[in-house]
């Protein structure tokens, strides 16, 4: 393959992973929080809300790191 085609494919693979890098931390933290609420603390929404906020923060952090990496290219 040509060098430009290879670079284009690598960039497309990187950009297509944005959704996963944002959604997965949110989903994982939500399930951890709901598990802790139901099985450990026996409280209603507090651990879920705290871990959901942590997941959202992790998603934004991933976006910031991606923007930083894209600017270096």
C-alpha positions as CSV (number, residue, x, y, z in Angstrom):
1,X,0.0,0.0,0.0
2,X,1.0,3.6,-0.4
3,X,2.2,5.5,2.6
4,X,-0.8,8.0,2.3
5,X,-3.3,5.1,2.2
6,X,-1.8,3.5,5.3
7,X,-1.8,6.8,7.2
8,X,-5.4,7.4,6.2
9,X,-6.5,4.0,7.4
10,X,-4.7,4.5,10.7
11,X,-6.4,7.8,11.2
12,X,-9.8,6.4,10.4
13,X,-9.3,3.5,12.9
14,X,-8.3,6.1,15.5
15,X,-11.3,8.3,14.9
16,X,-13.7,5.4,14.9
17,X,-12.6,4.5,18.4
18,X,-13.8,7.8,19.9
19,X,-17.2,6.5,20.7
20,X,-15.9,3.5,22.6
21,X,-13.4,5.6,24.5
22,X,-16.2,7.9,25.7
23,X,-19.0,5.4,26.3
24,X,-17.2,2.5,27.9
25,X,-16.0,4.3,31.0
26,X,-19.5,5.7,31.6
27,X,-21.1,2.3,31.2
28,X,-18.5,0.5,33.3
29,X,-18.7,3.0,36.1
30,X,-22.5,3.0,36.0
31,X,-22.6,-0.8,36.5
32,X,-20.0,-0.7,39.2
33,X,-22.0,2.0,41.1
34,X,-25.3,0.1,40.7
35,X,-23.6,-3.1,41.9
36,X,-22.2,-1.4,45.0
37,X,-25.6,0.2,45.7
38,X,-27.5,-3.1,45.5
39,X,-25.0,-5.5,47.1
40,X,-22.6,-3.6,49.4
41,X,-24.1,-0.4,50.7
42,X,-27.9,-1.1,50.2
43,X,-28.5,2.5,49.4
44,X,-30.6,3.8,46.6
45,X,-28.8,6.0,44.1
46,X,-25.7,7.4,45.8
47,X,-22.9,5.1,44.6
48,X,-24.5,4.9,41.2
49,X,-24.5,8.7,40.9
50,X,-20.9,9.1,42.2
51,X,-19.5,6.4,39.9
52,X,-21.5,7.8,36.9
53,X,-19.9,11.2,37.5
54,X,-16.5,9.5,37.6
55,X,-17.3,7.7,34.4
56,X,-18.3,11.0,32.7
57,X,-15.1,12.6,33.9
58,X,-13.1,9.7,32.5
59,X,-14.9,10.1,29.2
60,X,-14.1,13.8,29.0
61,X,-10.5,13.0,30.0
62,X,-10.2,10.6,27.1
63,X,-11.6,13.3,24.7
64,X,-9.0,15.8,26.0
65,X,-6.2,13.2,25.6
66,X,-7.4,12.5,22.0
67,X,-7.5,16.2,21.1
68,X,-4.0,16.6,22.5
69,X,-2.7,13.6,20.5
70,X,-4.4,14.8,17.3
71,X,-2.8,18.3,17.6
72,X,0.6,16.6,17.7
73,X,-0.1,14.9,14.3
